[in-house]
Structures are given as C-alpha cells and as structure tokens.
C-alpha cells in the first residue's frame, strides 16, 4: 500500500531530507511538477520510473546542478535550505555518485579517493591518505586487492565501491546513487548491494535510482515512483509487489509484467487442479 509523506506527524523521526512541491521546467517542458519526497536516517529509498520520468532531473536538483523553480521547498535536518551549486550540496551533506562514477582510470585507488581533496602538510601526506583509505574501505568491507592498483584494472563492482567510498570522505548524511548496479554481473551486483546496506547501517539516508526491481526489493525500505515528472506513489517494499510498482511506473495495471504474472499464476493453478483431480 502507498505510504503518506507525513511520517513526522505520526511520531516517527523527522526526515533528514524533505522535498515539498519541487518543480523544474526547461522552457515549455515540465521535467518535474510538485514533487514530494522524504528520506530518513538509516533508510534506503528507491527512486524508480520510466525513461523521461524525471529521475535524473531530481537527482541534479538535489546535487545542486539545477535550481528548482520558485514555489517548492527543500529541508535538510529540519531547516529550509537552498542548493545553488554542487559545492553547496556537498558541504551541506548530500553526496552524489553518478552512473559514470567520474573516476580517473589512470590513477590508483588512493589518488581517486582523494582527487581534489588531497591531504597536505607542506607536501602531499601520502602515508596519511593511504591509512585513511584503508580505514574507509575497511569500514565498508570493500574487497580491493591493492590501493596502488590503477582503477582501469578493477572490476565494475570495485569501481562502484571506490566511487561510493569517495563520497563518504565528506561525512555526508544523504548519499544518492544513480543506477549503482547497471551493467554489473551477478557477483558484482551482490557486492554493491551489500555495500549499500552498510551505508544504511552507518545511519545514512540513501536514495537509489534503479530500473532493477530485484535490486529494489533486495535492499530498499521504500519505493518512490515518478511518472511523467510527477509523484505516482510511495510504497513499502515489504508489502508491495513488483507488478504494483510496474503498474505505477507505466500508469496502467495492464502491462507485460502483470500479464506474465497472471499467466504464471493461472498455469500453476491449472497444474494444481490437475494433480488433485482423480
């Protein structure tokens, strides 16, 4: 069943991040219209929707890339905030890991983790950065063979781990992950999903954009659906089915996933009937 956005009014802790009435237009195109979203500490919210639903635009609004239109409000830790640029979002405590990861493949793990925020004491503090890297990756139970390995030689899952670890150096309260398991194999996907769960265990709020319903069901606490730039339902993962989520994404209950599920159920019922019939 869909949940309401006013969790605080029911005695639950106030959300770390709260959006109310967020809209964004590009000329005559309305990319987002009156979006509401809450993210609590220690919670994973999956943001899903079809292509063109507004997911990327919403991520860029939260990352400070796009300024929302007038009329909406963003609250962070209970106070209204403005995100004029990415630097402001990062300083506030919102870290974003984009799908392309933005890693330099010719640099090693340490250099990528501290790129642009190197530790210096008259000169580069290489020992301190290496120690901090091991500590951070150890906290995440990351499986990296060597910190001096060029990123180009690492697997997709290991690269995703480095990108997520880098986002934690700024001590964020909210981490946004854009398609973190896209193009990963089964083992690498499991590794990244475990990492996302460890972010929740650290008390961070996580927004995970994904098209993979299996991944959503595996780690998310709630699913927020966008359709044509608008909210189209917020669901508790434990009580919602994949068919319900797909129906909210497509705007119709009659879709390929629902038909396949109905056909499978009918086939199982028919098989059961034939078994019990003398």
Order of alpha helices (4+ residues) and beta strands (2+ residues): beta-beta-beta-alpha-beta-beta-alpha-beta-alpha-alpha-alpha-beta-alpha-beta-alpha-beta-beta-alpha-alpha
